Amino acid sequence: MRGRGERMDGGVVAARLRRVRPRLAVAAGLGPVVGLALTPVFRGWWWGGVPLLCAVLGAVYFRGRRFRPRRWPSAGAVLGVLGGAYVTSLSPWLFPSTVLFGLTGWAVAKRARDSVLEPYTPELADSPVEVPWQARGARNLELLVAHDRIGVVGRFRGAMVALSGVGAVEQVMVAKRATVGVGELKVTVTPGPAVRISVPLGEWIVPTDHGREIARLVARRKERNASLGA
């Protein structure tokens, strides 16, 4: 199911993914390229295998998570810091490269992520790209709709269920502030629009102004998964 559902055909989303490849290449390769260029200056050429390995790891990571852009900025920052750490190991005077490459990796990967996810269009529903929705009033809480799963994820924990087990998804209005449980998470729901999702063990309520879009996204992906499994 996962293999079939994650195939990418043509269209708007495929074009977005193609356009961000150079940015992801920068996020993965900036530090290694600079490190490779400086290696012969400070060490023997045989040390060049270290930055090459970093570049390969970055390419493999982004390739394997090309449909999961939510964590691209964090990955870009980590790869940049690793590249900067190698450059610093060549000469302590190059320590600022660790911060510079880390910030650059984060910024470039974030731009790539935003270019894929924004603006939201119905074509995203027909793609395997994971679509995160920021919860209103909760900076570290997102509703994540993957091609076959849906979940509420925080900084360290989350709750995920298969889309096949999801029932009604609808936008509701919350009259007063309340704290509800979503798996192991405690979600503070502020007054205003929210999305209510029926799951096997109850229901989730997540504050968001995009309840209707989320409902259509979930419905379309369930329909798509059913057709692929037919």
ABEGO torsion letter per residue (X at the ends): XAAAAABBBBEAAAAAAAAAAAAAAAAAAAAAAAAAAAAAAABBAAAAAAAAAAAAAAAAAAAAAAABAAAAAAAAAAAAAAAAAAAAAABAAAAAAAAAAAAAAAAAAAAAAAAAAOBBBAAAAABABBBBBBBBGBAABBBBBBAABBBBBBAABBBBBBAAABBBBBBBBBABBBBBBBEABBBBBBBEBBBBBBBAAEBBBBBBAAAAAAAAAAAAAAAAAAAAAX
